Amino acid sequence: MVLSKMNKNNKVKKLSDYIMTFAFMYSSIICFIEAGEKWQDNRILAVIILICGFFSFIAVFRSQIASILIKLKKRNKNE
């Protein structure tokens, strides 16, 4: 009973991770497009939007970044 409940929770977690990844990717694309449109008229706003788009794009790789950081911390702890 408990094992099937954990499997169901893992499936929901994976689905929510996919949805969040899609949302971050979509928002970064929108930010990059908006920054490109505003580049000629208002560069300061365009740079701010570009920075937001960059952070949103980085968030797509949040699990990979977290696993790299965990490996680095383990390696530093062992040394």
N, C-alpha and C positions, 0 to 999 in steps of 0.2 A: 504494500500500500504506500509506504513512505517513498520507496524507490520510484514508483510510477509518478508520484506527485513531484519528485525532484526532476524527472525527465520532462514532465510537462512544463515546469518552471524554466528549465533550460531552453526549451523550444520557444517559450514566450520571450525569454531574455534575448535569444538570437534574433527573433523577429523584431523586437524593439531596437536592437543594435542596427539591423539593416535599415529600419525606418529612420533612425537618427542619422545614419551615414548618408542616406539619400537626402535628408533635409539639409545637412551641412553642405553637401556637394551642390545642391540646388541653390542654396543661399550664397555660396561662394561664386557661382556662375552669375547670378543676378548682380552681386556686388561688382564683379569685374566688368560686366556690361554697363552698369550705371556709371562706374568710374570712367570708362572709356567715353561715354556720352558727355560727361561733365568736364572732361579734361580741358577743353578749350575755354569754357566759360568761367569755371571756378576750380582752379587747381588745388586749393587747400582742401575743399570738400572732396574732390576726387582722390586725393592722397589718403584722407581719412577713410573713405569707402574702400580704397585698395587695401589698406591695413586690415579693415574688418573682413574683407574677402580673403586675405591671406590667412588670418587666424581661423576663419571658417574652413578653409581648405586644409589647414593643418589638423583641424578637429576630425577630419575624415580618417586620418591615420592615428587616432588617439590610442587604440588598443595596441598597435604595433610600436608606438613610441613608449607606451607603458611597459611593454615586455622588454624592450631594449634597456630602459632605465632600471628595471628589476634585475636584469642580468648584470648590468654594470655595478649595481649596489652589492649584489652577491659576490662578484669578483673582487671588489674593493674590500669587502668584509673578510674574504679569505686571505688576502695579502697581508 
